[in-house]
């Protein structure tokens, strides 16, 4: 039996994050791409309910290639990359 020849390539990670209006995150990835991730679908689930508080939501930071908040909520970096809407400049800023 021969081993698979296909290599697994890791998706880009988050380089920077800026909290936007209406629970949107403006993301810059290590690939240089920019995107916007909508956190609203998460706000009714468990630990993510705390993100409803706009002041708390705005405390988001990049930690180990993904986004995280002070009480250890985080979002999988692959989810952020795959589910964000790609933009030349993430929230429409040039």
N, C-alpha and C positions, 0 to 999 in steps of 0.2 A: 504494500500500500504506500503510495507516494503522498507526502505532505502537501497541503494546499499551497499553491504558488501565489495566490492573491495576498497582498499585505493589507493589514488593517491600518487605516489612516485616521488619526484623531481629528475631529472637527475643531475649528477655531475656538479659542476661549475668549472670554471678555477681557478687554484691555481697559475700558473705561465705561462708566455708567453715569447718566444724568437723569434724575427723576423729572418727569414731565407732568402735565396736567392729566386729570382723569385716570390716574393710576397707570400711566404709560412710562416705560423705561426707554431712554435713548441709549443705545449700546454701540460701542466701537469694539470690533473683534480683532484678534491678533492677525487676521488676514488682511486688515485694512478696511474691511467692509463695515458699513453702518446699518443699523436696523432699529426698529421700534418693536418692543414687546409689550403686549397688553396684559396687565396683571388682573384685570377685572374678573375673568372667569375663576380665579383662585380665591377670591375674597370671601366666599361662603364656606370654605373648607378649613377645619381645624386651626392649626397654628397660623394660617394665613389671614384669619379674620382680623388680627391685630393690624394688618396693613391697611384696613379701612380708614384708620386714623391718618389723615394727610400728613401731619407733622412727623409721625413715626415712619410713614412710607418714604418721606424725603431723607431719612437717615441711611438709605441704601449705600453700600460700599462694594468695591470689588475685593473679593477674598479668594485667593487661589484659583483665579480664572473664571469665577462665577460671581453672581451678586448675592449679598447677604445683608441681613439686618441685625441690630444689636442683640435681639433675643434668639439668634441662631436660625431664623427662617432663611432658607436659601432655595434657589431654583437650579435644577440640573443645567449645566452649561450647554449640553447638547440640545435640550429643549429650547433654551434661549435662542440658539443659533437656528435651529430648524423651524421654529414657530414665529420668529420675528419677521416683520415686513421690511425688506431691504429698501434702503433709501440712499441716495447720493449723500445727503446730509440728514441724519436720522429724524429730526422733528421739523424738517423743512427749512432749517437754517442753512444758509450758504457758507 
